Amino acid sequence: MDIEIQQLVQAELQRQRKGIELIASENFTSLEVIRTMGSCLTNKYAEGYPGRRYYGGCEVVDQVEQLAIDRLCSLFGAEYANVQPHSGAQANAAVFLAVLNPGDAILGFDLAHGGHLSHGSPVNYSGKVYQAHFYGVEEDSGVIDMDKVAEKARQVMPKLIICGASAYSRDWDYKRFREIADEVGALLLADIAHPAGLIASRYLNDPLPYCHIITSTTHKTLRGPRGGIVMMGKDFPNPWGRTTKKGDPIMMSSVLNSGVFPGMQGGPLEHVIAAKAVAFREAASPSFIDYAGKVIRNAHAMAEAFTDLGYKIISGGTSNHLMLIDLRAKNPDLTGKEVENALIKANITINKNMVPFDSRPALQTSGIRVGAAAITTRGLNENDCRQVVQWIDDVIRNKDNDSILAEIKNKVNQFMLSFPLYPELE
Ligand SMILES: *Cc1c(COP(=O)(O)O)cnc(C)c1O
């Protein structure tokens, strides 16, 4: 046995058990998802798609992948799904590769306002290969002004418009985005990496009727294994008039499949795809729908508690599982970096995050991002969430007092004992 690695795995389990996990992009999968990922399916090469593989011996993994596709389509009411992307960034890269040419203009949500690197940031390949433009939020409201998105789209005439973000606490007007995309002749992509689980359970607007293509991760609010997916509400003929040798129009489903493989990736991770299938089944259950509702109520309770303590939430609150807090309103000297570091000493994990129109650089930041998806899986309710916010405020007020931070850490560890995580792994 590899003692060194097994001890580290145990140490990570203990860290997850005793801490309060508020990183908005994290969650705790079921033990069944974890065990499925750790299966012999990892041994199988299966380049291609079910029924059309480049390797023999795929008769079992074909069924696994088809089940994952069918369950995902039924969960979101999609006509097409690709479950092979290794991650959310890979899913976006595959879609860009499939529908864009190098140098094409794209229009996405500004990283500095809560967007994602893979939507055209200059440090990401997407910002190097494509001509990236951005829309953002208004400084006073913290909300996207759709008229300004339309104006920007008319200016830059993008081939692809992307809606979706990593730190935006309000819902998206996909219908209006589609009107804008149609006006300028762009395809519309919704990247629902963060709210996917809340969309699947119908608490948030449904992008499928309006967006040509949908990408997501599977490990955030969807609570599956780490991975990515691509979907379409309805398949449609490619808009560039490409045809098969027989002269039939090539459908977008095959354009997107080719973007993932062979365009972007090699062999699919069938062990992860099997775990995705497990998670999609779980996400269709009444208990998951109940969970998603609790996530939203917990996030709301936290936003209210922060506001009562004098913190400023960008956009004034949250409609989903997360919130972005501008620390400057509470204390202009506070940085996200020092708050993140102080909270770690109390075993509370958040991440520093730029706020829109931030005066500090990305490694300092004036904000923090807080999410309720993971603690809701642990079993915390709205009252517990208010207690968590109180501890966060205690930490921030005593950030330089290590003995008080140690006291809070003890309370946190004691508290989390009452929310068992993977007790079967004892
Ligand atoms: C998290 C996220 C991704 C990337 O997911 P990875 O699995 O880390 O590659 C893509 N888009 C958005 C909006 C995200 O929040």
The ligand as an SDF file (V2000), in Angstrom:
LIG
                    3D

 15 15  0  0  0  0  0  0  0  0999 V2000
  -15.9380   26.6200  -12.8280 C   0  0  0  0  0  0  0  0  0  0  0  0
  -16.2430   27.2040  -14.1510 C   0  0  0  0  0  0  0  0  0  0  0  0
  -15.7190   26.6870  -15.3300 C   0  0  0  0  0  0  0  0  0  0  0  0
  -14.5630   25.7230  -15.3930 C   0  0  0  0  0  0  0  0  0  0  0  0
  -14.6490   24.5560  -14.8330 O   0  0  0  0  0  0  0  0  0  0  0  0
  -13.3560   23.6280  -14.6330 P   0  0  0  0  0  0  0  0  0  0  0  0
  -13.9790   22.3040  -14.4200 O   0  0  0  0  0  0  0  0  0  0  0  0
  -12.6100   24.1810  -13.4920 O   0  0  0  0  0  0  0  0  0  0  0  0
  -12.5560   23.6640  -15.9050 O   0  0  0  0  0  0  0  0  0  0  0  0
  -16.1650   27.1970  -16.5400 C   0  0  0  0  0  0  0  0  0  0  0  0
  -17.0550   28.1930  -16.5820 N   0  0  0  0  0  0  0  0  0  0  0  0
  -17.5550   28.7490  -15.4640 C   0  0  0  0  0  0  0  0  0  0  0  0
  -18.5410   29.8530  -15.5880 C   0  0  0  0  0  0  0  0  0  0  0  0
  -17.1590   28.2920  -14.2090 C   0  0  0  0  0  0  0  0  0  0  0  0
  -17.6240   28.8750  -13.1070 O   0  0  0  0  0  0  0  0  0  0  0  0
  1  2  1  0
  2  3  1  0
  2 14  2  0
  3  4  1  0
  3 10  2  0
  4  5  1  0
  5  6  1  0
  6  7  2  0
  6  8  1  0
  6  9  1  0
 10 11  1  0
 11 12  2  0
 12 13  1  0
 12 14  1  0
 14 15  1  0
M  END
$$$$
